[in-house]
Amino acid sequence: MGARVTGIDLSKPLTESEFCTIHEAWIRHLVLVFPNQKLSPADMVSFSRKFGELDDFENQVVHRDSEFKEVMTLTNKLQNGQQSKTYNAGQNWHTDQSYSLRPAKATCVYCIEKPSVGGDTMFANMYLSYETLSSKMQEFLDGLDAIHDASLIEGLEKRGADVVAEFKHKNPPVVHPAIRTHPESGKKALYINERVRQFVGLSESESRPLINFLCNHSISARFTYRHYWSVDDLVMWDNRCLIHLAVGDYDPKEIRHMLRTSGKGDHFGHLASPLQKTDTSIPKSELDRRVSALYD
């Protein structure tokens, strides 16, 4: 996981050959780092759009570029004299917008300012997380659905009551499969993170130990890459097979200022119903069979 891409200027249009090389590397390595770039919001949109339709962040409560709505500002700088709505974004393990009906595909983040120490981003390979589970656990999870809940975002409640209320209103709980097959690589990946509340057909108390196990398993050191940012890095990653964490270990008096674009994903979830939180879309007999299989 992870590759460094040099010898290319992303502010200029890509040739078809260059795009194919980058796309192949992205699918293979999951995280690409492009150092020493000089990019405007327009450049970011132009490059990111090569990988598919871009999100305009309408379901987010964030600061967007005044001209390019597809560019989100990730910053702890004051915005219009007020605390930024993204000053503590991403500080638990997640995949971008898994709490939405159409989670992100490719995410690109461009570093403009960084703290003198800390503020790194960590990534975990969810292919490996799935492949290193026992066959019994894989069988249990295959076909199981999970409820992703935006209210579990770390530090959300610190952004102010109005921001929290608007964010939750725009992002009610949604359902996605616990295991997703990547549409380009054909490989299976675990699709569970710290923003999952429970599994459909299981209660919260039944779900929590399994969610905790899977989250802890997925961030084992052997599955992770930690990116130490440099100014003018552009980092691109694949949300369909990764989770990531913005490490909040830096002095908040220092500036961490970045721009982000996200491609709309190729998977569509559905809204969680109240019934799914307490009842079962999977017959009890099938759940009993899966639990029993774990202990055979």
Secondary structure, DSSP 4 states (H G I P E B T S, - for coil): --EE--S--TTSPPPHHHHHHHHHHHHHHSEEEE-S----HHHHHHHHGGGSPBP--TTS-S-B-SS-TT-EEEE-S-BTTB--TTTTTT-SSB-TTTTSSS-EEEEEEEEEE--SS---EEEEEHHHHHHTS-HHHHHHHTT-EEEE-GGGSTTGGGG-HHHHHHHHHH---EEEESEEE-TTT--EEE---TTEEEETTS-HHHHHHHHHHHHHHHT-GGGEEEE---TT-EEEEETTSEEEEE---S-TTS--EEEEEEEEPS---EEPPHHHHHS-SS-HHHHHHHHHHHT-
